[in-house]
Amino acid sequence: MRAPRGQERAITGNRQTSWAFADAYGAENVQHAERSEHSAALRWARDRAREAGLRAVSDGTGAALRLLAAAVDAKAVAEIGTGTGVSGIHLLHGMRPDGVLTTVDTEPECQQIARQAFRAAGFAANRARFIPGRALDVLPRLADGGYDLVFCDGDRTECLEYLGESLRLLRPGGLVCFEGVFADGRTVDSSSQPAEVLRLRELLRTVRDSTSLLPSLLPVGDGLLCAVKRHH
């Protein structure tokens, strides 16, 4: 039976509050778990992102990335979109102590900032491999089945191509994650939307319908789409 209209609004409001609570809970977990150098490095990297006009992942999203990297016992992670290193610090924190993050970005200057942030967070230089360039030019050079997790935070118009490359890069049981799939609420907005939002909708449908993936959409930050590559 359909709920009365007023009750529907109340349910929606409660859900929005719950999602905000989940994101804040993740942020609190990060703050409690951080050593002082990690906290300082994250703040510094966030400040650099803000100055550069870049959007760093939320603390809630970062907490989810840590959890997921730890859950798959990640030794090799590929990241599309280095930014200033905020997401990289979270991923490295969740990975195995001997794990290596391979991170790709079109802006070498941002990668230099991320390198400084990783060092300030206490990660050894050999924990990260920085590759400058366009993701779709770099990813084909990476090893088939050589990665435990692929994190995609690059050009939204290329998200379907990222998915194809991720399926090749991931080992069975590996995990692919896409940041920002809510697009500030535009993904579910019925009004006319730009091409990048239409591509995100197509990504969501493709991942949902794929027989090779087991997906879930996490309501943290601006939406984190996750999917496990099935064993066949």
Backbone as a ProteinNet text record, in pm:
[ID]
protein_1_A
[PRIMARY]
MRAPRGQERAITGNRQTSWAFADAYGAENVQHAERSEHSAALRWARDRAREAGLRAVSDGTGAALRLLAAAVDAKAVAEIGTGTGVSGIHLLHGMRPDGVLTTVDTEPECQQIARQAFRAAGFAANRARFIPGRALDVLPRLADGGYDLVFCDGDRTECLEYLGESLRLLRPGGLVCFEGVFADGRTVDSSSQPAEVLRLRELLRTVRDSTSLLPSLLPVGDGLLCAVKRHH
[TERTIARY]
84.8	0	89	51.3	128.4	107.2	218.7	209.6	148.1	76	23.3	136.1	103.5	205.4	288.8	225.6	299.3	397.8	355.6	443.9	562.6	538.3	647.7	754.7	712.7	809.6	889.6	820	888.8	992.1	955.4	1048.1	1169.4	1143	1252.5	1346.1	1287.1	1368.4	1452.2	1392.6	1466.4	1581.8	1557.3	1663.3	1778.1	1744.2	1849	1930.9	1861.7	1932.1	2021.6	1971	2048.9	2173.5	2159.5	2274.1	2378.5	2331.6	2424.6	2495.1	2421.5	2480.8	2587.1	2558.3	2653.9	2783.5	2771.7	2891.3	2969.4	2897.5	2964.3	3029	2964.5	3021.3	3153.9	3158.2	3283.1	3390.9	3353	3449.5	3503.4	3415.9	3459.9	3553.6	3525.1	3614	3752.4	3759	3887.5	3963.3	3893.4	3958.5	4010.4	3933.4	3975.8	4092	4091.7	4192.2	4324.7	4321.7	4440.6	4549.4	4672.8	4786	4797.1	4867.2	4871.3	4926.4	5029.1	5086.6	4988.8	4905.1	4804.1	4701.9	4654.2	4554.4	4608.2	4732.1	4792.2	4810	4852.1	4872.9	4741.3	4635	4504.1	4454.8	4468.7	4425.6	4504.8	4634.6	4719.7	4678.5	4654.3	4614.7	4478.5	4386	4254.2	4267.1	4352.2	4372.8	4429	4523.5	4582.6	4477.1	4389.7	4283	4190.5	4155	4065.7	4128.6	4256.3	4326.9	4330.7	4339.3	4347.1	4210.1	4104.1	3969	3927.7	3990.8	3959	3868.4	3791.1	3698.6	3755.9	3801.2	3855.2	3741.1	3767.6	3665.5	3634.6	3511.3	3471.7	3539	3539.6	3594.9	3515.3	3383.2	3301.3	3338.3	3360	3404.4	3542.4	3630.1	3763.6	3759.1	3672.9	3659.3	3612.3	3520	3472.5	3585.6	3667.4	3779.2	3878.8	3904.8	3994.2	3939.4	3812.2	3746.7	3754	3722.7	3719.4	3858.7	3959.1	4096.4	4140.3	4101.7	4135.9	4058.7	3932.3	3847.5	3900	3957.6	4013.4	4161.8	4215.1	4355.9	4444	4417.9	4475.3	4626.4	4694	4838.4	4868.4	4779.9	4796.5	4665.2	4670.9	4552.7	4586.5	4494.1	4507.3	4406.5	4452.8	4367.5	4366.4	4246.7	4230.7	4190.1	4282	4257.1	4331	4458.3	4539.6	4491.1	4455	4424.1	4544	4518	4627.6	4660.6	4605.2	4645.2	4551.7	4436.5	4344.5	4295.9	4241.7	4192.7	4307.1	4424.6	4539.9	4582.1	4578.7	4613.1	4515.8	4387.8	4288.3	4312.3	4336	4359.1	4483.4	4592.2	4716.4	4698.3	4618.5	4595.4	4524	4436.3	4362.8	4436.1	4535.1	4607.3	4704.4	4756.2	4860.4	4984.4	5065.3	5184.5	5283.4	5278.5	5368.1	5296.8	5175.3	5097.1	5146.6	5120.6	5163.2	5040.7	5028.9	4922.9	4978.1	4916.2	4950.3	4845.5	4887.4	4790.6	4818.4	4713.8	4723.9	4650.7	4713.1	4648	4707.7	4627.8	4675.5	4758.3	4759	4827.8	4948.9	5069.1	5189.1	5209.1	5164.7	5180.6	5100.3	4980	4899	4965.8	5025.3	5091.5	5210.7	5277.9	5387.6	5335.5	5220.3	5158.4	5120.3	5060.2	5020.9	5142.7	5253.4	5376.3	5420.6	5413	5447.2	5350.5	5221.7	5120.8	5143.9	5175.4	5201.1	5321.7	5425.3	5546.3	5515.8	5436.8	5400.2	5314.1	5236.2	5151.7	5231	5359.6	5444.5	5459.2	5411.8	5423.5	5556.9	5624.9	5752.7	5731.9	5836.4	5826.4	5788	5829.3	5800.9	5658.9	5576.7	5437.3	5348.2	5397.5	5314.1	5392.2	5324.3	5380.8	5294.4	5354.8	5282.7	5305.8	5195.5	5205.2	5126.6	5194	5122	5065.7	4948.4	4890.7	4741.5	4681.8	4538.1	4513.8	4415.7	4391.6	4375.4	4302	4276.1	4399.5	4502.7	4631.1	4720.2	4706.2	4793.1	4741.6	4613.1	4557.4	4588	4584	4614.9	4756.2	4844.5	4981.3	4995.3	4890.9	4895.9	4857.3	4903	4894.3	4752.7	4715.2	4587.4	4580.4	4467.5	4445.9	4544.3	4613	4718.6	4677.7	4548.7	4506.5	4391.5	4395.4	4291.9	4176.6	4206.2	4104.9	4139.7	4038.5	4054	3957.5	4011.5	3930.3	3925.5	3805	3786.8	3729.1	3810.1	3765.7	3821	3796.8	3849	3738.2	3755.2	3660.1	3531.9	3421.6	3296.7	3249.2	3284.7	3241	3312.1	3418.6	3494	3467.9	3363.9	3343.2	3318.6	3251.2	3225.9	3354.5	3441.8	3571.9	3656.5	3646.7	3716.6	3667	3537.5	3481	3539.9	3546	3602.7	3746.4	3826.1	3965.7	3976.3	3889.1	3893.4	3865.4	3770.6	3739.3	3860.6	3940.2	4062.2	4170.2	4181.5	4288.5	4266	4140.2	4110.1	4126.2	4177.1	4174.4	4031.3	3994.4	3863.5	3851.2	3738.9	3720.3	3766.5	3827.8	3871.4	3754.1	3781.3	3675.2	3700.4	3595.7	3603.2	3509.9	3555.1	3475.5	3473.4	3357.4	3340.3	3290.5	3364.5	3328.2	3239.3	3145.9	3067.8	2952.9	2896.9	2791.6	2658	2642.9	2520.5	2524.3	2644.6	2660.9	2578.9	2594.8	2522.3	2370.9	2320.1	2176.9	2124.5	2211.2	2163.3	2134.6	2198.3	2177.6	2032.3	1965.9	1825.6	1728.6	1778.5	1694.7	1638.3	1507.3	1442.2	1455.9	1504.6	1520.4	1637.9	1647.8	1754.8	1891.4	1982.5	2112.6	2224.9	2346.1	2459.9	2506.7	2595.4	2641	2704	2778.8	2847.2	2748	2633	2532.5	2465.1	2440.5	2382.3	2476.1	2605.9	2704.2	2703.5	2688.7	2681.6	2558.7	2446.6	2326.7	2350.3	2418.5	2448.8	2543.2	2640.3	2731.3	2654.4	2563.9	2485.3	2404.8	2343.9	2266.6	2358.1	2472.7	2564.1	2617.3	2658.4	2710.6	2600.3	2480.4	2368.1	2334.9	2340.8	2297.7	2408.8	2532.3	2644.8	2640.7	2663.4	2672.2	2811.2	2905.7	3042.9	3066.7	2967.1	2986.3	2877.2	2915.6	2821.5	2827.3	2727.7	2740	2664.9	2704.8	2631	2661.8	2561.3	2577.7	2575.5	2688.7	2700.7	2668.2	2576.6	2539.2	2634.3	2761.6	2859.4	2912.4	2949.4	2999.9	2900.7	2949.1	2863.7	2826.6	2822.7	2783.1	2902.5	2917.6	3029.4	2972.4	2987	2941	3053	3023.1	3123	3072.1	3163.7	3126.1	3242.3	3211.8	3310.9	3310.4	3428.5	3440.2	3420.3	3317.9	3281.6	3387.4	3395.4	3476.2	3395	3454.8	3384	3460
-118.9	0	124.7	221.9	345.7	432.8	483.5	567.9	702.4	765	901.5	995.6	1099.4	1189.6	1252	1294.2	1354	1255.9	1130	1027.1	1000.8	1005.1	987.3	1092.9	1217.4	1325.2	1299.6	1248.4	1221.2	1110.2	1004.8	895.2	945.6	1027.7	1082	1165.6	1249.4	1331.2	1246.9	1139.5	1050.9	983.7	945.8	880.9	977.2	1099.1	1198.4	1222.2	1228.7	1246.2	1126.3	1007.4	885.5	882.2	922	924.2	1023.9	1141.5	1241.4	1188.3	1115.6	1056.4	953.4	870.6	768.3	832.8	942	1009.7	1072.1	1133.5	1193.6	1087.4	970.8	861.2	816	807.5	771.6	874.2	1001.9	1108.6	1097.7	1066.5	1052.7	933.5	824.4	708	744.5	822.5	865.9	946.8	1040.1	1127.3	1049.1	949.7	870.7	779.4	727	628.5	691.7	819.5	883.5	906	877.7	931.3	1078.7	1155.6	1300.1	1336.3	1261	1295.9	1269.2	1163.5	1137	1250.2	1290.7	1397.7	1526.5	1560.9	1683.8	1675.2	1558.7	1541	1551	1492.5	1501.2	1645.8	1716.7	1857.6	1938	1913.9	1986	1954.7	1826.6	1787.4	1846.1	1849.7	1909.3	2058.7	2125.2	2268.7	2293.3	2209	2224.9	2198.1	2101.3	2073.7	2193.1	2251.5	2367.6	2483.4	2506.4	2614	2590.9	2463.7	2430.2	2418.6	2436.4	2423.2	2279.6	2186.4	2044.4	1999.1	1896.3	1843	1711.7	1714.8	1594	1507.4	1378.3	1289.6	1330.8	1307.3	1338.1	1240.1	1275.5	1184	1054.3	1063.7	943.9	851.3	909.6	830.3	772.8	854.7	806.4	688	694.2	582.7	456.1	472.9	358	299	384.3	335.4	258.1	306.7	235.5	96.9	94.1	-32.2	-130	-82.5	-170.3	-220.6	-133	-175.7	-282.3	-263.5	-362.5	-492.4	-481.1	-599.5	-692.8	-637	-721.5	-747.4	-705.1	-724.6	-674.5	-550.1	-497.1	-479.3	-541.8	-522.1	-432.9	-434.6	-352.1	-281	-147.1	-65.1	31.6	47.4	146.9	257.7	381.4	497.6	586.6	619.5	712	847	941.5	1072.8	1089.6	1126.5	1142.6	1260	1370.7	1493.2	1535.8	1581.7	1623	1516	1396.2	1283.6	1246.9	1311.3	1281.6	1137.1	1096.5	959.5	859.6	896.6	807.6	777.5	878.3	856.2	756.4	772.3	678.6	537	523.9	391.2	326.5	401.1	346.8	304	378.5	344.3	209.6	177.7	51.4	-65.8	-39.1	-144.6	-217.6	-328.5	-401.3	-313.1	-336.4	-253	-257.1	-365.9	-376.5	-343.5	-289.2	-260.3	-138.2	-137.8	-27.2	31.7	163.1	237	292.2	254.7	311	415.8	541.7	650.3	732.6	760.3	822.6	955.8	1058.2	1188.6	1266.1	1353.7	1435.2	1554.1	1582.8	1700.6	1660.7	1663.9	1628.5	1716.5	1843.7	1933	1882	1832	1775.2	1649.9	1570.8	1450.5	1483.7	1593.7	1635.8	1672.7	1738	1770.8	1642.2	1547.5	1420	1345.8	1350.3	1285.4	1342.4	1475.3	1540.2	1499.1	1489.3	1451.3	1308.5	1217.2	1078.1	1071.1	1146.2	1146.1	1203.4	1312.4	1373.4	1280.4	1193.6	1097.5	978	971.3	864.6	744.6	754.9	642.5	649.9	538.1	532.2	562	613.8	653.6	536.6	413.8	298.5	244.8	311.6	269.2	323.7	419	479.3	492.6	464.1	481.8	584.7	697.8	806.7	800.1	797.1	794.5	912.7	1011.8	1123.9	1084.6	1135.7	1108.2	1083.7	1072.6	1045.1	898.2	873.9	738.6	635.6	671	573.2	545.3	628.7	599.5	514.7	534.7	466.7	328.3	315.1	189.9	68.7	80.2	-37.7	-92.2	-11.9	-57.6	-133.4	-132.9	-200.9	-347.9	-430.4	-576	-629.5	-721.8	-791.8	-866.5	-852.4	-927.7	-898.1	-784.6	-755.8	-668.6	-635.6	-538.8	-593	-554.3	-595.3	-496.2	-369.9	-265	-157.1	-107	7.3	115.7	233.9	347.6	450.9	483.4	572.8	707	811.4	946.8	1043.1	1007.4	1085.8	1154.3	1159.5	1223.6	1141.1	1199.9	1123.5	1079.3	1153.3	1113.7	986.6	946.7	826.9	709.8	722.1	622.5	481.6	469.6	336.6	273	354.8	304.6	262.9	339.2	301.2	165.4	143.9	15.7	-99.7	-83.3	-187.9	-218.8	-114.5	-134.5	-199.2	-158.4	-213.2	-362.5	-406.8	-549.7	-629.5	-571.9	-638.9	-635.8	-524.5	-508.2	-589.4	-610.2	-671.8	-823	-875.2	-1019.8	-1060.4	-1187.8	-1232.4	-1205	-1149.9	-1110.2	-968.8	-903.8	-764.9	-669.2	-543.6	-445.5	-320.8	-271.9	-143.6	-45	79.9	183.5	309.8	370.9	496.4	603.4	713.1	824.6	924.5	986.7	1097.7	1059.9	938.2	895.1	964.1	1033.4	1111.3	1242.1	1290	1416.4	1528.8	1543.1	1647.3	1637	1515.1	1493	1494.8	1528.1	1539.7	1404.4	1297.7	1165	1120.2	1160.4	1121.3	1234.2	1343.9	1457.2	1431.6	1440.9	1407.5	1517.4	1634.1	1741.8	1712.9	1790.1	1770.6	1785.5	1691.5	1687.6	1682.5	1726.8	1723.3	1580.6	1569.2	1437.9	1356.1	1420.1	1343.1	1274	1338.4	1277.7	1161.7	1177.7	1068	948.2	974.3	864.2	795.1	871.4	810.6	721.3	765.7	682	552.4	564.5	445	353.1	411.8	332.2	254.7	323.1	257.5	140.9	159.2	51.1	-63.9	-30.5	-133.5	-219.1	-153.2	-227.3	-313.3	-257	-332.1	-456.7	-444.3	-553.3	-651.7	-621.4	-707.1	-839.8	-949.1	-1080.2	-1104.2	-1015.4	-1029.8	-955.8	-876	-788.8	-808	-789.9	-788.9	-649	-561.7	-419.1	-376.8	-260	-189.5	-41.2	41.7	186.7	240.3	292.8	340.5	489.6	529.8	671.5	749.4	753.5	835.7	939.8	1057.5	1163.3	1194.2	1194.2	1220.3	1090.7	980.7	852.1	769.3	650.9	561.1	430.5	408.7	285.8	182.8	68	-37.5	-166.4	-245.7	-374.1	-471.5	-593.6	-700.7	-778.1	-806.4	-889	-1035.1	-1095.6	-1231.8	-1333.7	-1442.7	-1558	-1637.4	-1673.7	-1753.9	-1882.2
0	0	0	-78.9	-89.5	34.5	88.1	207.8	172.6	267.4	244	206.8	129.3	77.4	188.8	296	407	468.5	480.5	537	445.2	314	218.9	240.4	261.7	283.8	411.7	515.6	642	623.8	549.1	524.5	447.9	347.3	267.3	354	440.2	528.9	622.9	677.3	766.7	694.9	571.7	494.5	468.8	433.3	409	535	650.1	777.2	805.1	776.3	800.3	711.7	584.4	494.4	542.4	587.3	639.7	763.7	848.5	968	930.8	828.4	784.6	736.7	661.9	611.9	727.6	821.1	936.6	1024.6	1036.1	1115	1056.5	923.8	857.3	884.3	881.6	908.4	1050.3	1146.6	1285.9	1300.8	1230.3	1234.4	1185.3	1077.1	1023	1127.2	1190.8	1288.2	1408.3	1454.1	1568.5	1532.9	1410.6	1370.9	1331.6	1295.4	1239.7	1343.1	1302.8	1375.6	1338.4	1417.6	1397	1260.6	1213.1	1082.9	969.5	983.8	881.9	878.2	996.6	1003.5	942.4	977.9	925.6	774.7	726.3	582.4	506.7	561.9	497.1	491.7	602.8	603.5	500.6	494.8	400.6	257	227.3	92	55.3	151.7	126.1	97.2	173.2	150.7	10.8	-32.4	-165.8	-274	-250.7	-346.7	-359.4	-246.6	-246.8	-323.4	-299.6	-369.5	-520.3	-560.6	-702.6	-767.8	-688.5	-742.2	-767.3	-695.6	-710.2	-596.9	-622.8	-522.8	-468.8	-344.7	-281.8	-229.5	-212.1	-156.5	-13	28.8	166	262.1	391.4	490.7	496.1	476.1	474.3	360.2	242.7	128.3	155.6	215.4	248.6	343	444.2	538.3	466.4	370.4	293.4	209	148.3	68	153.5	273.8	365.4	396.1	430.6	463.5	347.1	227.4	110.6	75.4	84.8	57.4	157.1	283.4	384.8	363.9	322.2	305.7	197.6	90.2	-16	6.4	123.5	157.3	43	1.3	-122.4	-113.6	-209	-224.6	-344.2	-444.1	-563.8	-592.7	-593.3	-621	-733.3	-827.6	-933.5	-907.4	-919	-894.3	-1017.6	-1064.6	-1176	-1117.5	-1120.6	-1062.9	-931.3	-937.9	-817.7	-734	-801.4	-729.5	-647.1	-525.7	-437.7	-333.8	-350.7	-267.1	-154.6	-143.9	-33.2	-40.9	-154.2	-167.8	-157.4	-207.9	-201.1	-58.8	28.1	169.1	231.8	202.5	255.4	203.2	74.3	16.2	75.7	83.5	138.5	283.5	357.4	497.9	510.2	414.2	420.4	358.9	275.2	205.6	297.9	249	321.2	336.2	439.8	461.1	345.5	266.7	150.9	20.2	29.6	-89.6	-164.4	-296.1	-383.2	-453.7	-444.7	-513.4	-644.2	-755.7	-886	-918.3	-928	-941.9	-1067.2	-1142.8	-1275.4	-1274.6	-1332.7	-1341.1	-1457.7	-1516.5	-1629.1	-1582.8	-1452	-1399.1	-1315.7	-1372.2	-1294.7	-1172.3	-1179.3	-1064.8	-944.9	-970.5	-862.2	-805.7	-892.9	-845.1	-755.7	-784.1	-697.4	-558.4	-554	-425.7	-352.5	-425.9	-365.2	-311.6	-383.1	-338.3	-202.7	-190.5	-63.7	47	12.2	111.6	161.2	70.6	109.9	203.4	168.6	251.2	390.3	392.5	520.3	604.7	539.8	610.9	662.3	627.4	677.9	588.1	462.7	369.7	295.1	285.9	215.1	66.9	2	-138.9	-228.7	-192.9	-278.4	-263.4	-179.1	-164.5	-275.1	-355.4	-459.8	-589.3	-698.3	-832.2	-904.6	-938.7	-1004.4	-1155.2	-1230.6	-1376.6	-1431.6	-1489.5	-1549.3	-1686	-1716.5	-1847.6	-1839.6	-1956.6	-1966.5	-1931.4	-1848.3	-1797.4	-1908.2	-2013.3	-2119.3	-2204.8	-2191.1	-2255.2	-2164	-2032.1	-1935.2	-1898.2	-1873.5	-1822.4	-1910.4	-2043.7	-2125	-2104.2	-2044.3	-2020.9	-1888.8	-1805.9	-1677.6	-1693.2	-1599	-1612.7	-1597.6	-1684.8	-1674.6	-1541	-1471	-1348.6	-1237.6	-1246.4	-1149.9	-1033	-1021.9	-920.5	-835.8	-709.1	-614.1	-609.7	-641.1	-635.4	-737.6	-805.9	-896.5	-850.7	-823.1	-779.3	-891.2	-936.1	-1050.6	-1004.6	-1020.9	-986.2	-1091.8	-1216.9	-1327.8	-1406.2	-1537.1	-1626.8	-1632.3	-1588.1	-1583.9	-1720.7	-1824.8	-1958.8	-2005.4	-1936.9	-1973.9	-1879.5	-1794.7	-1689.5	-1744.6	-1856.4	-1912.4	-1964.3	-2020.3	-2063.5	-1942.6	-1834	-1710.6	-1661.6	-1671.7	-1628.6	-1708.5	-1841.2	-1925.6	-1890.4	-1869.3	-1831.9	-1693.9	-1601.8	-1466.2	-1465.6	-1546.4	-1552.9	-1600	-1686	-1732.2	-1625	-1553.8	-1456	-1328.7	-1291.4	-1162.9	-1164.6	-1054	-1031.8	-996.9	-1013	-963.7	-814	-773.6	-634.8	-606.1	-705.9	-691.2	-698.9	-667.5	-647.3	-730.2	-798.5	-868.5	-799.9	-783.2	-716.6	-802.4	-813.5	-886.9	-791.4	-783.5	-696.2	-771.1	-698.1	-752.9	-842.4	-825.4	-918.2	-892.6	-778.3	-757.6	-836.4	-868.3	-942	-879	-747.9	-674.1	-692.3	-702.1	-714.7	-856.9	-953.7	-1092	-1155.2	-1104.4	-1163.3	-1151.4	-1043.9	-1024.8	-1057.6	-1111.3	-1149.3	-1289.2	-1301.8	-1429	-1534.7	-1496.5	-1594	-1687.6	-1794.3	-1892.6	-1825.1	-1855.8	-1789.7	-1892.6	-1853.5	-1945.6	-1973.9	-2071.5	-2118.5	-2007	-1917.2	-1812.9	-1719.9	-1693.8	-1607.8	-1680.3	-1809.3	-1887.9	-1890.3	-1895.2	-1892.4	-1756.1	-1649.1	-1516	-1504.1	-1560	-1558.1	-1634.3	-1747.3	-1826.7	-1750.1	-1680.1	-1597.1	-1491.4	-1421.8	-1316.9	-1373.3	-1490.3	-1552.4	-1593.4	-1651.9	-1701.7	-1588.1	-1478.8	-1363.2	-1301.5	-1289.3	-1230.6	-1312.2	-1443.9	-1530.7	-1566	-1527.6	-1564.3	-1488.3	-1560.2	-1495.8	-1437.6	-1467.2	-1417.6	-1287.3	-1243.5	-1128.3	-1023.8	-898.1	-787.4	-725.7	-754.6	-720.7	-595.3	-544.3	-439.8	-454	-425.9	-432.6	-290.3	-245.2	-107.4	-99.7	-10.7	0.1	90	51.2	121.9	24.4	76.9	-9.7	-120.1	-244	-359.1	-430.2	-354	-409.5	-451.5	-392.5	-423.9	-476.9	-607.4	-671.3	-662.1	-602.8	-584.1	-647.4	-699.5	-757.5	-748.5	-709.3	-701.7	-833.8	-885.4	-1004.6	-964.6	-1017.5	-979.4	-1023.1	-947.3	-989	-1090.2	-1200.8	-1302.2	-1325.8
[MASK]
++++++++++++++++++++++++++++++++++++++++++++++++++++++++++++++++++++++++++++++++++++++++++++++++++++++++++++++++++++++++++++++++++++++++++++++++++++++++++++++++++++++++++++++++++++++++++++++++++++++++++++++++++++++++++++++++++++++++

